[in-house]
Amino acid sequence: NIKNILDFEHVFDDTKVIKLEQNYRSTGNILNAANAVIRNNQGRKDKTLWTENEDGDMIQLRQFDSAYEEAEYVVGDIRRHVNKELCSYKDNAVLYRTNAQSRMFEERFVRDSIPYKVIGGVNFYARKEIKDLLAYIRLVINPRDDEAFKRIVNYPARGIGDTTVERIALLAKARNLSMWEAVDALTAEPVTDPVQKTIVRKVAEFVALVRGLSLARAEKGLYDLGLEIATRSGIIGAYRAENTPEATSALDNIEELLNSMQLFNEQREAEIRAGERQQEERATIEEWLQGVMLMTDMDKDDPQDRNKVTLMTVHSAKGLEYKFVYIVGLEENLFPSQRAVESPDGFEEERRLFYVALTRAKELATLSYAEMRFKWGNMEFSRPSCFLREIDSRYLETDAMQEEREPVRRSAGRGEGSSALDELRRRFDYRYQQKPAAGGSQAGARFGGGSSAGVKSEAQRPVVVQPTRSTAGMRSVGVRQGESSLVEGAAPVSCGDYAVGDRVSHLKFGAGVIRRIETLASDHKLVVEFSGYGEKTLLAKFAKLTKL
């Protein structure tokens, strides 16, 4: 409780305060940026860190179209540093606000054969809720998977104990069937044996569930099937009923796994549109699961190898230090988190966490955010974190500044051809959906113009979502001034199935009202006000809204 520190002098009259302000870890630029952020907190002891170290490199601020590209850049940047012998893998740390964010980075590290470790938790695919959901998916796909059957037959709890499971195993062995095939057959035939009657009574509900999910497999797309399994199995309901921080983290992880299905599907669709695959080669849950299983097989930790990149939440980073630190996902409602900003104390704690994360870096800190991110299968627009506005631009280097200095490097690997990744980027990124203004530069369109170094914005306290927030000072950190360029004409009052004023329901956000509809080149942007969540911006084609 921070009040214990703030009130200490008032409780003990003879207290002498000694400020430990000299920092021996970080460069001057990192400390100056951190000081600029934390001084906006009201509940703190006044203290300004300083160092005799050099000013060092400016803090890197990177903007990405999607979370996928953010992970791609971070992993590639670490590899470049190691290849140039600027550091070892162990000198790098990737910090994020929620555990669920580790998945994309883990997958990129595995694909690039870069060793890594997760501090304060386990690898994404080793988490209980992920293994449980994957077991349901495995059994739906392969009824002979006894390992999956045993894991989920009594999860969530259905009153099926170890004795019943052992009897099912004996029955399956006697009939030369898998455990699922044995109970599936048993529930479909007349039973007189008392032991078998007990088995049927206990597993009937589970058998009906798996049968129903197997039928849904032929009717639903990849993401919808995954969501159906997570919902009807009772996994999502169990964690929602638990209503603890651990359960919330588990739900975030489940959401991230389902989002990976949507991303896999969209990447496949992009490959088809780019002519890299045939029309009939749609994404299937079997292919997605095969990729996941391959990922888990490749992700074998060598406990003897200490030269690894560190992945962890900012909560776990206290007291640690690294040569290069990447703070990712710096977006409103993510960092600061949506739940925390609902109270002044929670918001100030989020700022303290950011301060701690930034001061873990000894030589170079990279801050990044994605403009769009999947949330429960919907591609949603994101705003840069309000903490970025609190950093004086004198300590920042943005994408635009680096492009001027190293134009070749920033464009490397992002050719002008119709690759699947480029096609996917164009589909999701509204910047690619607009016709560039005559004579306008890419850097200007991306960052909203030049910079005003030395101009510091006023700290702004966010609400959960604040679409009309002033963006004064954003130019100084290289972020777009507004979104007026997104609209290709007057805002329509309707589009397809939706109209302004419609009452709609969303799986995660609940009931809401469509407030605005804006036209993009190949889609519409819906601004929906949800009770308890504020305004959310959704692409119509991914919104999955139900009209009330």
C-alpha positions as CSV (number, residue, x, y, z in Angstrom):
1,N,0.0,0.0,0.0
2,I,1.7,3.2,-1.2
3,K,0.0,5.2,1.6
4,N,2.3,3.4,4.1
5,I,5.2,5.2,2.6
6,L,3.4,8.5,2.0
7,D,2.1,8.8,5.6
8,F,5.3,7.5,7.3
9,E,6.6,11.0,8.2
10,H,3.3,12.0,9.6
11,V,3.1,8.9,11.9
12,F,6.7,9.1,13.1
13,D,7.7,12.7,14.0
14,D,11.5,12.2,14.1
15,T,11.7,10.6,10.7
16,K,14.7,11.7,8.5
17,V,14.2,11.3,4.8
18,I,17.2,10.3,2.6
19,K,16.5,10.2,-1.1
20,L,18.4,7.6,-3.1
21,E,18.2,9.4,-6.4
22,Q,21.5,8.4,-8.2
23,N,20.9,5.6,-10.6
24,Y,23.8,3.4,-11.7
25,R,21.8,1.3,-14.2
26,S,20.2,3.3,-17.0
27,T,21.3,6.0,-19.4
28,G,20.3,9.6,-19.0
29,N,17.7,9.5,-21.7
30,I,15.9,6.5,-20.2
31,L,15.9,8.2,-16.7
32,N,14.7,11.5,-18.1
33,A,11.8,9.8,-19.9
34,A,10.9,7.8,-16.8
35,N,11.0,10.9,-14.6
36,A,8.8,12.8,-17.0
37,V,6.2,10.0,-16.7
38,I,6.1,9.3,-13.0
39,R,6.0,13.0,-12.0
40,N,2.4,13.0,-13.2
41,N,1.4,10.7,-10.2
42,Q,-0.1,12.6,-7.3
43,G,0.5,9.8,-4.8
44,R,4.3,9.7,-4.6
45,K,7.3,11.1,-2.8
46,D,9.0,13.7,-4.9
47,K,12.2,12.2,-6.3
48,T,14.2,12.7,-9.5
49,L,16.5,10.0,-10.6
50,W,19.9,11.1,-12.2
51,T,23.0,9.3,-13.4
52,E,26.6,9.9,-14.3
53,N,26.1,7.6,-17.2
54,E,26.0,9.0,-20.7
55,D,22.7,10.1,-22.2
56,G,22.9,7.1,-24.6
57,D,20.5,6.3,-27.4
58,M,17.1,7.8,-27.6
59,I,14.1,5.6,-26.6
60,Q,12.7,3.9,-29.7
61,L,9.0,4.3,-30.3
62,R,7.5,1.9,-32.8
63,Q,4.1,1.8,-34.3
64,F,2.7,-1.4,-36.0
65,D,-0.3,-2.3,-38.0
66,S,-1.0,-5.4,-35.9
67,A,0.2,-7.4,-32.9
68,Y,1.6,-10.0,-35.3
69,E,3.9,-7.4,-36.9
70,E,4.9,-6.1,-33.5
71,A,6.1,-9.5,-32.5
72,E,7.8,-10.0,-35.9
73,Y,9.7,-6.8,-35.5
74,V,10.8,-7.3,-31.8
75,V,12.1,-10.9,-32.5
76,G,13.9,-9.7,-35.7
77,D,15.4,-6.7,-33.8
78,I,16.8,-9.0,-31.1
79,R,18.3,-11.3,-33.8
80,R,19.9,-8.3,-35.5
81,H,21.5,-7.2,-32.3
82,V,22.9,-10.6,-31.5
83,N,24.1,-11.1,-35.1
84,K,26.0,-7.8,-34.9
85,E,27.5,-9.0,-31.6
86,L,26.0,-6.1,-29.7
87,C,24.6,-8.4,-27.1
88,S,23.7,-12.0,-26.2
89,Y,20.1,-13.3,-26.1
90,K,20.1,-13.1,-22.3
91,D,20.7,-9.3,-22.5
92,N,17.1,-8.9,-23.9
93,A,13.8,-8.7,-22.2
94,V,10.3,-8.4,-23.6
95,L,7.8,-6.9,-21.1
96,Y,4.0,-7.0,-21.5
97,R,1.0,-6.1,-19.3
98,T,-0.9,-9.4,-19.5
99,N,0.3,-13.0,-19.7
100,A,-1.8,-13.7,-22.8
101,Q,0.5,-11.4,-24.8
102,S,3.4,-13.9,-24.6
103,R,1.9,-16.2,-27.3
104,M,2.9,-14.3,-30.4
105,F,6.4,-13.7,-29.1
106,E,6.8,-17.3,-28.0
107,E,5.8,-18.6,-31.5
108,R,8.1,-16.2,-33.3
109,F,11.0,-17.2,-31.0
110,V,10.3,-20.9,-31.6
111,R,10.1,-20.4,-35.4
112,D,13.3,-18.5,-35.5
113,S,15.1,-21.0,-33.1
114,I,15.8,-18.3,-30.6
115,P,16.0,-19.6,-27.0
116,Y,13.7,-17.9,-24.5
117,K,12.2,-18.3,-21.0
118,V,9.0,-17.0,-19.4
119,I,9.6,-15.5,-15.9
120,G,6.8,-15.7,-13.3
121,G,4.7,-18.3,-15.2
122,V,4.8,-21.1,-17.7
123,N,5.0,-21.1,-21.5
124,F,1.7,-20.2,-23.2
125,Y,0.8,-23.7,-24.4
126,A,1.7,-25.3,-21.0
127,R,-0.9,-23.3,-19.2
128,K,-3.7,-25.4,-17.7
129,E,-6.6,-23.6,-19.4
130,I,-4.9,-23.9,-22.8
131,K,-4.2,-27.6,-22.3
132,D,-7.8,-28.2,-21.3
133,L,-9.2,-26.4,-24.3
134,L,-6.8,-28.1,-26.7
135,A,-7.8,-31.4,-25.2
136,Y,-11.4,-30.8,-26.1
137,I,-10.4,-29.8,-29.6
138,R,-8.2,-32.8,-30.0
139,L,-11.0,-35.2,-28.9
140,V,-13.5,-33.6,-31.3
141,I,-11.0,-34.1,-34.1
142,N,-9.7,-37.5,-33.1
143,P,-12.1,-39.7,-31.0
144,R,-9.2,-42.1,-30.4
145,D,-7.2,-39.6,-28.3
146,D,-7.4,-41.3,-24.9
147,E,-5.1,-38.8,-23.3
148,A,-7.4,-35.9,-24.3
149,F,-10.4,-38.0,-23.1
150,K,-9.0,-38.6,-19.7
151,R,-8.1,-34.9,-19.2
152,I,-11.5,-33.5,-19.9
153,V,-14.1,-36.2,-19.2
154,N,-14.5,-34.6,-15.7
155,Y,-13.5,-31.0,-16.5
156,P,-15.4,-28.9,-15.7
157,A,-16.5,-31.2,-12.9
158,R,-19.3,-33.6,-13.9
159,G,-19.2,-36.1,-11.0
160,I,-17.1,-38.6,-13.0
161,G,-14.4,-39.9,-10.6
162,D,-11.3,-41.9,-11.0
163,T,-13.1,-45.2,-10.5
164,T,-15.5,-44.5,-13.4
165,V,-12.6,-43.5,-15.6
166,E,-10.8,-46.7,-14.7
167,R,-13.9,-48.7,-15.6
168,I,-14.2,-46.9,-18.9
169,A,-10.6,-47.8,-19.7
170,L,-11.2,-51.5,-18.9
171,L,-14.3,-51.5,-21.1
172,A,-12.4,-49.9,-23.9
173,K,-9.6,-52.4,-23.7
174,A,-12.0,-55.3,-23.6
175,R,-13.8,-54.1,-26.7
176,N,-10.6,-53.0,-28.5
177,L,-11.9,-49.4,-28.7
178,S,-10.7,-46.0,-27.6
179,M,-12.3,-44.7,-24.4
180,W,-14.5,-42.3,-26.3
181,E,-15.6,-44.9,-28.8
182,A,-16.4,-47.2,-25.8
183,V,-18.7,-44.7,-24.0
184,D,-20.2,-43.5,-27.3
185,A,-21.2,-47.1,-28.2
186,L,-22.3,-47.9,-24.6
187,T,-24.7,-44.9,-24.4
188,A,-26.3,-45.9,-27.7
189,E,-27.2,-49.6,-26.7
190,P,-29.4,-51.2,-24.2
191,V,-27.5,-51.8,-20.9
192,T,-28.4,-54.2,-18.1
193,D,-25.1,-54.6,-16.3
194,P,-25.1,-52.4,-13.1
195,V,-21.6,-51.2,-13.6
196,Q,-22.2,-50.2,-17.2
197,K,-25.5,-48.5,-16.2
198,T,-23.5,-46.4,-13.7
199,I,-21.0,-45.4,-16.5
200,V,-23.8,-44.5,-18.8
201,R,-25.6,-42.4,-16.2
202,K,-22.4,-40.4,-15.5
203,V,-21.1,-39.9,-19.0
204,A,-24.3,-39.4,-20.9
205,E,-24.1,-35.6,-20.7
206,F,-20.4,-35.6,-21.7
207,V,-21.1,-37.9,-24.7
208,A,-24.0,-35.6,-25.9
209,L,-21.7,-32.6,-25.6
210,V,-18.9,-34.1,-27.7
211,R,-21.3,-35.4,-30.3
212,G,-22.8,-32.0,-30.6
213,L,-19.4,-30.4,-31.0
214,S,-18.5,-32.9,-33.6
215,L,-21.6,-31.9,-35.6
216,A,-20.7,-28.2,-35.2
217,R,-17.3,-29.0,-36.8
218,A,-19.0,-29.4,-40.2
219,E,-21.1,-26.3,-39.9
220,K,-18.9,-23.6,-38.4
221,G,-15.8,-21.7,-39.4
222,L,-12.5,-22.1,-37.5
223,Y,-12.9,-19.4,-34.9
224,D,-16.6,-19.9,-34.4
225,L,-16.0,-23.6,-33.8
226,G,-13.2,-22.9,-31.3
227,L,-15.5,-20.4,-29.5
228,E,-18.3,-23.0,-29.5
229,I,-16.1,-25.6,-27.9
230,A,-14.8,-23.2,-25.3
231,T,-18.3,-22.1,-24.4
232,R,-20.3,-25.3,-24.6
233,S,-17.7,-27.3,-22.8
234,G,-18.2,-25.0,-19.8
235,I,-14.6,-23.8,-19.6
236,I,-15.4,-20.1,-20.2
237,G,-18.3,-20.3,-17.8
238,A,-16.3,-21.9,-15.1
239,Y,-13.7,-19.1,-15.1
240,R,-16.2,-16.4,-15.3
241,A,-18.0,-17.8,-12.3
242,E,-14.7,-17.9,-10.4
243,N,-14.2,-14.2,-10.8
244,T,-10.6,-14.0,-9.5
245,P,-7.5,-12.3,-10.9
246,E,-6.2,-15.8,-11.8
247,A,-9.5,-16.6,-13.6
248,T,-9.4,-13.4,-15.5
249,S,-5.8,-14.2,-16.7
250,A,-7.0,-17.6,-17.7
251,L,-9.9,-16.1,-19.8
252,D,-7.3,-13.7,-21.4
253,N,-5.3,-16.8,-22.4
254,I,-8.3,-18.6,-23.8
255,E,-9.2,-15.4,-25.8
256,E,-5.7,-15.3,-27.2
257,L,-5.8,-19.0,-28.3
258,L,-9.1,-18.3,-30.0
259,N,-7.6,-15.2,-31.6
260,S,-4.8,-17.3,-33.0
261,M,-7.5,-19.3,-34.8
262,Q,-8.9,-16.1,-36.4
263,L,-5.5,-14.9,-37.4
264,F,-4.7,-18.4,-38.9
265,N,-8.0,-18.2,-40.9
266,E,-7.4,-14.6,-42.1
267,Q,-3.8,-15.4,-43.2
268,R,-5.1,-18.4,-45.2
269,E,-7.8,-16.2,-46.8
270,A,-5.1,-13.7,-47.7
271,E,-3.0,-16.4,-49.3
272,I,-6.0,-17.5,-51.4
273,R,-6.7,-13.9,-52.5
274,A,-3.0,-13.5,-53.4
275,G,-3.1,-16.6,-55.5
276,E,-0.8,-18.6,-53.3
277,R,-3.4,-21.2,-52.5
278,Q,-6.5,-22.6,-54.3
279,Q,-10.0,-21.5,-53.4
280,E,-10.8,-24.9,-51.9
281,E,-7.8,-24.7,-49.5
282,R,-9.7,-23.0,-46.7
283,A,-8.4,-23.1,-43.2
284,T,-9.4,-26.1,-41.1
285,I,-9.2,-26.8,-37.4
286,E,-7.0,-29.8,-38.2
287,E,-4.4,-27.7,-39.9
288,W,-4.5,-25.1,-37.1
289,L,-4.1,-27.8,-34.4
290,Q,-1.3,-29.5,-36.3
291,G,0.6,-26.1,-36.3
292,V,0.0,-25.8,-32.5
293,M,1.2,-29.3,-31.8
294,L,4.3,-28.7,-33.9
295,M,4.9,-25.5,-32.0
296,T,4.7,-27.3,-28.6
297,D,7.0,-30.1,-29.9
298,M,9.6,-27.6,-31.1
299,D,9.4,-25.6,-27.9
300,K,11.7,-27.8,-25.8
301,D,13.5,-26.0,-23.0
302,D,17.2,-26.7,-22.3
303,P,17.6,-26.0,-18.6
304,Q,21.4,-25.9,-19.0
305,D,21.2,-23.1,-21.6
306,R,21.2,-19.8,-19.7
307,N,21.6,-17.6,-22.8
308,K,17.9,-16.9,-23.4
309,V,15.6,-14.0,-24.1
310,T,13.4,-13.2,-21.1
311,L,9.6,-12.8,-21.5
312,M,7.6,-11.6,-18.5
313,T,4.8,-9.3,-17.4
314,V,5.8,-5.9,-16.0
315,H,4.7,-7.1,-12.6
316,S,7.5,-9.7,-12.6
317,A,10.2,-7.3,-13.8
318,K,10.7,-5.4,-10.5
319,G,14.4,-5.6,-9.4
320,L,15.7,-7.0,-12.7
321,E,17.8,-5.3,-15.4
322,Y,18.6,-5.9,-19.0
323,K,20.8,-4.3,-21.7
324,F,17.9,-4.1,-24.1
325,V,14.2,-3.9,-23.0
326,Y,11.1,-4.0,-25.2
327,I,7.9,-2.8,-23.7
328,V,5.1,-4.0,-26.0
329,G,1.3,-3.5,-26.3
330,L,1.4,0.1,-25.1
331,E,-2.3,0.7,-26.0
332,E,-5.2,2.2,-24.1
333,N,-7.2,-0.5,-22.2
334,L,-4.2,-2.8,-22.4
335,F,-1.4,-0.7,-20.7
336,P,-2.9,1.0,-18.8
337,S,-5.4,-1.8,-18.4
338,Q,-9.1,-1.3,-18.7
339,R,-9.9,-2.5,-15.2
340,A,-7.1,-0.4,-13.5
341,V,-8.1,3.0,-15.1
342,E,-11.6,2.8,-13.5
343,S,-10.1,4.3,-10.4
344,P,-7.5,7.1,-9.8
345,D,-5.4,4.8,-7.6
346,G,-5.5,2.0,-10.2
347,F,-4.4,4.4,-12.9
348,E,-1.5,5.7,-10.9
349,E,-0.4,2.1,-10.1
350,E,-0.4,1.5,-13.9
351,R,1.9,4.5,-14.4
352,R,4.2,3.1,-11.6
353,L,4.3,-0.2,-13.5
354,F,5.3,1.6,-16.7
355,Y,8.0,3.5,-14.8
356,V,9.4,0.3,-13.4
357,A,9.3,-1.4,-16.8
358,L,11.1,1.6,-18.5
359,T,13.9,1.7,-15.8
360,R,14.7,-2.0,-16.3
361,A,16.6,-1.0,-19.4
362,K,20.3,-0.2,-19.1
363,E,21.2,1.0,-22.6
364,L,18.2,0.9,-24.9
365,A,14.4,0.8,-24.4
366,T,11.9,0.2,-27.2
367,L,8.3,1.1,-26.8
368,S,5.7,-0.3,-29.2
369,Y,2.0,-0.5,-29.9
370,A,-0.3,-2.0,-32.5
371,E,-3.0,0.0,-34.2
372,M,-5.2,-3.1,-34.5
373,R,-5.5,-6.2,-32.4
374,F,-7.8,-9.2,-32.3
375,K,-10.2,-9.2,-29.3
376,W,-12.5,-12.2,-29.1
377,G,-12.1,-12.8,-32.9
378,N,-12.9,-9.2,-33.8
379,M,-10.2,-6.9,-35.3
380,E,-10.5,-3.7,-33.2
381,F,-8.7,-0.4,-33.5
382,S,-6.4,0.6,-30.7
383,R,-5.2,4.0,-29.4
384,P,-1.6,4.5,-28.3
385,S,-1.2,4.5,-24.5
386,C,-1.6,7.8,-22.7
387,F,1.8,7.2,-21.1
388,L,3.5,7.8,-24.4
389,R,2.1,11.4,-24.4
390,E,3.9,12.0,-21.1
391,I,7.4,11.4,-22.5
392,D,9.2,14.5,-23.8
393,S,9.9,14.0,-27.5
394,R,13.5,15.0,-26.9
395,Y,14.1,11.5,-25.6
396,L,12.3,9.6,-28.4
397,E,13.1,8.3,-31.8
398,T,10.0,7.4,-33.9
399,D,9.5,5.3,-37.0
400,A,9.6,8.4,-39.2
401,M,12.9,9.6,-37.7
402,Q,14.5,6.2,-38.2
403,E,13.1,5.9,-41.8
404,E,14.9,9.1,-42.6
405,R,18.1,7.8,-41.1
406,E,17.9,4.1,-42.3
407,P,15.3,3.9,-45.1
408,V,16.6,0.6,-46.4
409,R,16.4,-1.3,-43.1
410,R,12.8,-0.2,-42.4
411,S,11.6,-1.4,-45.7
412,A,13.5,-4.7,-45.7
413,G,11.4,-7.7,-46.0
414,R,8.3,-5.7,-46.9
415,G,8.4,-5.9,-50.6
416,E,5.9,-4.4,-53.1
417,G,4.6,-7.7,-54.3
418,S,1.3,-9.3,-53.5
419,S,2.5,-11.6,-50.7
420,A,0.0,-13.0,-48.2
421,L,1.3,-10.8,-45.4
422,D,1.0,-7.6,-47.5
423,E,-2.5,-8.6,-48.6
424,L,-3.5,-9.3,-45.0
425,R,-2.0,-5.9,-43.9
426,R,-3.9,-4.1,-46.6
427,R,-7.1,-5.7,-45.6
428,F,-6.8,-4.8,-42.0
429,D,-4.9,-1.5,-42.2
430,Y,-7.1,1.5,-43.0
431,R,-4.0,3.4,-44.2
432,Y,-3.7,1.0,-47.1
433,Q,-7.5,1.3,-47.8
434,Q,-7.2,5.0,-48.5
435,K,-6.0,6.8,-51.6
436,P,-2.8,8.7,-50.6
437,A,-3.1,12.5,-50.9
438,A,-1.3,14.0,-53.9
439,G,2.2,14.8,-52.9
440,G,1.8,13.4,-49.4
441,S,4.6,11.5,-47.9
442,Q,4.3,8.1,-46.3
443,A,6.0,9.3,-43.1
444,G,3.6,12.3,-42.9
445,A,0.5,10.1,-43.4
446,R,1.8,7.6,-40.9
447,F,2.7,10.0,-38.1
448,G,0.5,13.1,-38.7
449,G,3.3,15.5,-39.6
450,G,6.6,16.7,-38.2
451,S,7.7,16.8,-34.6
452,S,7.9,19.6,-32.1
453,A,10.8,18.4,-29.9
454,G,10.8,19.8,-26.5
455,V,7.1,20.4,-26.3
456,K,5.7,18.3,-23.5
457,S,2.0,17.4,-23.4
458,E,-0.1,17.7,-20.2
459,A,-0.8,14.4,-18.4
460,Q,-4.3,13.2,-19.2
461,R,-6.3,10.9,-17.0
462,P,-8.0,8.4,-19.2
463,V,-11.3,6.8,-18.9
464,V,-12.0,3.3,-20.1
465,V,-12.5,4.5,-23.6
466,Q,-12.4,8.1,-24.6
467,P,-12.9,8.6,-28.3
468,T,-12.9,12.4,-28.1
469,R,-9.8,12.8,-26.0
470,S,-7.6,15.7,-27.0
471,T,-4.5,14.6,-28.9
472,A,-2.5,17.6,-28.1
473,G,1.2,16.7,-27.8
474,M,0.9,13.4,-29.7
475,R,2.7,14.9,-32.6
476,S,5.8,15.3,-30.4
477,V,6.0,11.6,-30.0
478,G,5.3,10.8,-33.7
479,V,1.7,9.6,-33.4
480,R,-1.2,10.5,-35.7
481,Q,-3.2,13.6,-34.7
482,G,-6.6,12.1,-35.6
483,E,-8.6,9.7,-37.7
484,S,-10.4,12.1,-40.0
485,S,-8.4,10.8,-42.9
486,L,-10.1,7.4,-42.5
487,V,-13.4,8.5,-43.9
488,E,-13.9,8.5,-47.6
489,G,-16.9,10.8,-47.6
490,A,-19.7,11.7,-45.3
491,A,-20.5,9.3,-42.5
492,P,-23.4,7.1,-43.6
493,V,-26.4,6.5,-41.4
494,S,-26.4,2.8,-42.4
495,C,-24.3,0.1,-44.0
496,G,-25.6,-3.4,-44.9
497,D,-27.1,-4.9,-41.8
498,Y,-26.3,-2.0,-39.5
499,A,-27.6,1.5,-39.0
500,V,-26.9,4.3,-36.6
501,G,-29.1,3.9,-33.5
502,D,-29.4,0.1,-33.8
503,R,-29.3,-1.7,-30.5
504,V,-26.8,-4.6,-30.8
505,S,-25.2,-7.3,-28.6
506,H,-21.6,-8.4,-28.6
507,L,-20.3,-11.7,-27.1
508,K,-17.8,-9.9,-24.8
509,F,-19.1,-6.3,-24.4
510,G,-22.8,-7.1,-24.1
511,A,-25.6,-4.7,-25.2
512,G,-24.8,-1.5,-27.0
513,V,-25.9,1.1,-29.5
514,I,-24.3,2.0,-32.8
515,R,-23.3,5.7,-32.6
516,R,-21.4,6.2,-35.8
517,I,-20.7,4.4,-39.1
518,E,-17.7,5.5,-41.2
519,T,-17.0,4.3,-44.7
520,L,-13.6,2.7,-45.6
521,A,-12.6,1.6,-49.0
522,S,-13.7,-2.1,-48.6
523,D,-15.6,-2.1,-45.3
524,H,-17.3,0.1,-42.7
525,K,-16.1,1.1,-39.3
526,L,-18.7,0.8,-36.6
527,V,-18.5,2.9,-33.4
528,V,-20.6,1.2,-30.8
529,E,-21.2,2.4,-27.3
530,F,-21.4,-0.5,-24.8
531,S,-22.8,-0.2,-21.3
532,G,-19.9,-0.6,-18.9
533,Y,-17.2,-0.6,-21.7
534,G,-17.7,2.8,-23.4
535,E,-17.2,3.2,-27.1
536,K,-15.5,0.5,-29.2
537,T,-14.5,0.7,-32.8
538,L,-15.1,-2.4,-34.9
539,L,-14.8,-3.4,-38.5
540,A,-18.2,-4.4,-39.8
541,K,-17.0,-7.6,-41.5
542,F,-15.5,-8.9,-38.2
543,A,-17.9,-7.3,-35.7
544,K,-20.1,-10.4,-35.1
545,L,-22.9,-8.3,-33.7
546,T,-26.5,-9.5,-33.0
547,K,-29.3,-6.9,-33.5
548,L,-31.6,-6.6,-30.5
